[in-house]
Amino acid sequence: MLLRLVLIAALIGTVIWLWRKSRRPTAIAKPTEVAGEPMQRCAHCGVHVPQRLAISADQLYYCSQAHLQQGPGHSEQ
């Protein structure tokens, strides 16, 4: 009688464990940005942008065409 109860409890535990395991997400979402991408600081406003998106001129980087036209900010002069 006791052995039957132990087997039933083990069976119920196994079913619950398998059910919970099947409900877990299997794939982890990959980050959209590449880790370790080089960043550059805008010479006008100081915002950091990925190097591939930054606009460079005279060895300085800018976050937008408007900031490139305005030139370096007060902190860079």
Sequence and secondary structure as in RCSB ss.txt:
>XXXX:A:sequence
MLLRLVLIAALIGTVIWLWRKSRRPTAIAKPTEVAGEPMQRCAHCGVHVPQRLAISADQLYYCSQAHLQQGPGHS
EQ
>XXXX:A:secstr
 HHHHHHHHHHHHHHHHHHHHHHS SS    SS TT  EEEBTTT  EEETTT EEETTEEESSHHHHHH S GG
G 
